[in-house]
């Protein structure tokens, strides 16, 4: 379900020169490399940074974003940040027009690690993300990965560490890495590769590498004749993006190549876009690769030479697991541990057990959900097919016992 795989597509109608990184982050002089820890929550890389020397905030590290974005305007208002220009923003539903403001010369610090003394950012007029509901964690914005692009960037998902290397001293010393040429366009990374929806058809595609996406693979189904939803695909909400829900299909494809490596039976989301819009504004890409697939590798990024290096990580051969309940759940409350059903997939185990939108899930098995995170709850509903779960919900003030039997949906 899209609750686990929310992604953020940010399409800004503004000249590239309007918002500049102005140097981005610097590590201390004389340091050849610097390790920066991150949280990895619900398939998102989250950095803790200090905003204008005062407030610690959490930002998604996003290779798919052209600009750094603050989604909580009340923070910049409180700190008397000046807004220079207004931009109109098209959301990920490709219809909703949103408003953002340019703030110049903002300072970001990762204490004792790196500092960005002067960065131009966009501040959203409203918090369109509602990220807390769908990820169960408090996030204040998106940090464009190009803010670190003067360095070689290594992402170790297993250790939850991002390492910045001074390029003058960097060499790939570990065995097993494969270099992959990529395209850099407007501060974003694109990979040209091949995939197979079914075993006997090969589709050449251009895919955005997007660490701001918590999904494995998204394809725009109208950008190539072979990119139609797979036979096992189901109609579903495929994500929550900037501006609203995204409708499409979810299924599995046979095979995708990533450099010299490949992955099989990949959970894939299919979205239909206007092809003219895609050609003009999305750099003629056919989709994107998100963290759920990228996290199967140790990833090294070099923006300046347009090269990435990949090496299989410990979960490289793990199966791609999809929700087996049919429940889409959002989180709320002070600690994001109040869980409400947002929608129910038709003909799913949850639909057969008569779960309804607005039901509050208060217990799964013997454990009250107040002791769980959203990620914990989602993991429970991804357990093996045939697993029987006793669930207690609150509906109209009454507690109701439910029984759900998990099964494969795709």
N, C-alpha and C positions, 0 to 999 in steps of 0.2 A: 504493500500500500504506500501511497505517496507520503504518508506521515514520516517515514524513515528516509525518504529520498528527496526532500524538498531541495529545489535548486533555484538559483537566482540569476535570471537573464537580464542584464542591464543594458539598455539600448539608448544611448544619449545622442540627441540631436544638437550637437554643439561642435564647433570647430576644434580640431585636435589641439590647436595652440591655445585654446581657452583655459584649459586646466593643465598645469604643468606640475611634474613631481618635484622640480627644483632641487635635484640632488639626492632626494630620498634618504635612506638610512646610511650611516657610517659606523663602522666598528672602531674601537680605540686605535689610535695611530701606533704602528709597530706590530699590531696583531695580525698574524697570517690567517687565522681562522677563528670563528666564534660560534659556540653552540648556543642555540636559543630554544628552550623547551616550549612545547605547546600542549594544549589539551586536544584530545581527539575524541569528540563527542558526537554520536549519531552521524558518523562519517563526515565530520567537518573538522578542519584544522583551525583551532582558535588560539590566537595570540593575546596575551595581556600586555597592554601598552599604557603609558601615562600620557594623558591629553593635556597639552599646554602646561606641563610641569606640575599639575595639581591632581587630576582624577585618574585612578586606574580604571581602564575600560577594556572590554573584550571585543576583538575584531576577528572576523573570518579571514584567513589568508586565502586570497582568491586570484588564481592565474587567469580566470575568465573575466575579470573586471578591468576595464580601462582606467578607471579612476577610483581613488579611495573615497569612501562614503561614510558619513555619520548619519545613522538612522534616527537618532534621538535628538531632535532639535532643542529640546529643553536644556540639554547639557551645554550646547554652544551659546544659547541665550543666557544661561546662568553665568557663563564666563565672559559675557559681553563681547563675543566674537562678532566681527563686522562682516556683513555679507555684501559682496561687490556686484554680483550679477545674478539674474534668475535664469534658470534653464528649464525647458519643458522636456519631460522624460516619458518615453513610451515603456510601459510595463511589459512583463513577460507574456501577458495575454495578447500582446500586439495591438491592443485597442485602447486601453486606459491611459489617458495622459495625466502624468503626475508632475509635481513641481519640486525642483531642487535649487539650492542657492550655492553660489561659489564663495568659499571662505579661503582667503590667501594667508600664507605664511603661518600655518598652524604647526606647532611643535609636537612630535611624538618621541617618547623615550621607552626603550625596553631596559629597565634599570640594570646598570653594570654590564650591559650587553651591546646595545646599539642606540643611536640617536638619529632622528631626522629633524634638524632644526628649523626647516622651512618647507612645508608641504602645502600645496593647494588641494583642497578637498571639496566635495559636494555634500551639502547638508540637506536631507529630505525635509520637506515641509511637514510631513506627518510620518509616523512610523508605519509605512506600508508593509513592512516585512512580516510583522506579527511572528517573529522568529521564535519567541519563547513558547508559543502555543504548539508549534510543530516540531521543535527540537528539544524542548524541555530544559533549556539553558538560557541564561541571560546574555544576549549579545547586543552590542551597541553600534555595530557597523561592519563594513567590509574594507579590508586592507588590500589594495591592489598589489599583486606580487612584484610588479615592476618597480615598486619603491625600494626593492632590494637588488635590482638588476645590475648594479655596478659590480656585484660579486657573483661568483659561482654559488648556486644554491643547491644544497643536498637535503632531501626530505627523507627521514627515516621514520616511517610510520610505526614500526615495532617499538622503537625507543621513545617515540614522541619527541623527537629533536630535529630541528632545522639547523643546518650548519652553513654559515657564510664563509667562503674562502676568498682570500685575496688572489685574483686571477694570475698575478705575476709569479706566484709560487705553486699554483695548483696543477696537479697531475692526477689522473685516475690510476691509482696504485693497486686497487683491489682487483683480483681476477673475477671474471664473470660478467663484467659490465659490457654492454653493447652500445656503441654510439649510433644515434638516430638523427638524421638531419630533419629540421622542422622549418616552418615559415613563421616569422614574427611580423605581425601586422597590427598596428595601433596598440602596441604593448601586450598583445595576446599571442599565445603559442598554438600553432596549427600543425597537425600531423596528417600527411597523406599516406593512406594505407588501403588495405583490402579487407572486405568482410564477406561472409556467406550467411544469408538468411537461412537458406537450405543448402545441403551439401553440394549440389551441382550448379550453383550460380555464384559468380564472383562479382562483387560490386566495388569499383574503386571509389573511395570516399575521402573527403577532407574533414577532419574532426578537430574541434577545439579541445585543448587540454585544460580542464576546468576544475581546479581544486575548490571552487565555490559551489560545486554540485555534489550532493551526497548520494549520487546514484552510480550505477556501473556505466551504462551506455544509453544515450538518447539519440534517436535518428529522426530527421525531418522527412516524413514519408513521401512528400511531393517533390523532392529534389533529385530523385533518380528512379527510373522505372522499376528497379529491383528492391527498392527500400519500402516495400509495403509490409504491413504487420504480418508477423508469422502466423502459421495456422493455429498455434496454441494461444494466440493473444486474446486478451479479454478487454472489453471496453471499460475504461476506468478514468478517474482523476489521476493524472500522472505526476502532478507536482503542485507546489504552492510557490508562486514566484511573485516578483514585484508587480502588483496590480491585480492579482486574483488567481483563481484556480486554473489549471491547465488541463484540458480534456484531451484524451487520446486513447491509446491502447498500450497494454503491457503484455509482453511475452518473452520468449527466449529465441536467440538466434544460434545457428550452428557453430560459427567460428568467427573470430576477429583476430587479425594480425596486429601486433604492436612491435614494430621493429622486427628483430629476429625471433620474437616470441609470439605465442598465440594462446588464446583462451577459448574454451568451448562452452556451449550451453549457457551463454551469457544472458542474464536478465536484461531486457532491452525495452525502453520506452519509445513509443512512436507518437510524434506530434505532427500535425499538418500545418504548414505555414504558407503564406502567399509567396509564390516563387519569385515574383518581382521584388518584393520586400527583402527576401533572403539575398538575392543577388546584389542589391544596392547597399544593404546595411549589415549583413552578416558575413561578408567576405566569401560568399558562395560556398559556405560550409554545409555539410550534410548532417551535422549533429555534433555531439560532444562526448568526451570521455570524462567521467567523474571519479571521485575519490574511491568509491567501492571497487573500481577496477585498478586505479593507480596505486592503491595501497597494497596491492599484491607485488609491488616492486620497491626496491630502493631507487629513488629518482634523483637525478642530478640535472639541473637546468642551467644553461648558459645562453642568456638573451643576446649577448654581443656577437657570438659566433653562430647563432641559430642552430644549436645542437643540444640534444638531451642524451643522457646515458641512463640505461635501465639495467637492473639486475634483479632476478627473482628473489622475493622475500619468503619468509617462512610459510605464509598462507597462499603461495602462488598456485597450488593445486587444490585449494579448498573449493567446495561446490558453492555456487551462487544460491543463496537461500532467499525465498520470497515469503511474505506473510501467508499463513495458512488458516487464518480466521475469517478474513473479510471485514475486519474492523479497522476503521480509521479513527485514531484517538488523538486528542489534543490535550495539552497540559496547561494548568492554571494554578493560582494560589501563590502564596509568598515564596514557597520552596518548590514550585512547579511539581507538586505531588498530588494534585487533584486532577483526575483523568475523566474526560468526557468523550462520549462517542460523537464524532463529527459527521460520519456517514457510514453506511453499511453497504457492502458490495452485494448486488442481487445474486441470488442462487448460491450464496456462500454459506459455510457453517454458521456464521453469525446471523445471517438472514433467516436460516432455518430454525435457529434458536430464538427468534423474535427479539433480537437486539434492535434498538431504535435510536435515532439521532436524539441527543440530549441525555441519554442514560449516563449516569455517573458510575464508573467501575470502582467499587470500594474494596473488593477482595478477590484474589485469584488463588485458588487452593486454600491453604491455611493462612496465607500472609496478607495482611491488610496492605492495600496499595499505597498507603501513606508512607510506607517504608521503602517504596520503590522509586526509581527514576523512570522517565518515559522510555529510555533505552532498555531498561530491565523488562518493562512490560511488553515492549515490542519483541524482545528476544523470546519471551515466553510464548507469544503467539506465532513464533517461527519454529517451534519445536517439531519433532518428526511427525509425519502423517500418522493418524490413528491415535495420537495423544488425546486423552480425555481430560478436560479442565472443568472444574467447578468454579463458577464465577458468580459473585454477588454484586448486583447493581442497585442503585437508588433511582427510582422513577416516581415522580410526583410525591416525594417525601416518604415513599414506602420502599423497604428492602425486598428484593426479589431474587430468588436463586435461579441460576441458569446452568445449563450443562452444554458444553460445546466440544465437538470432536473435530480436531484439526485434520485438514486434508490439503493435498496439492491443488492449487488454483491455476497454475500455469506449468 
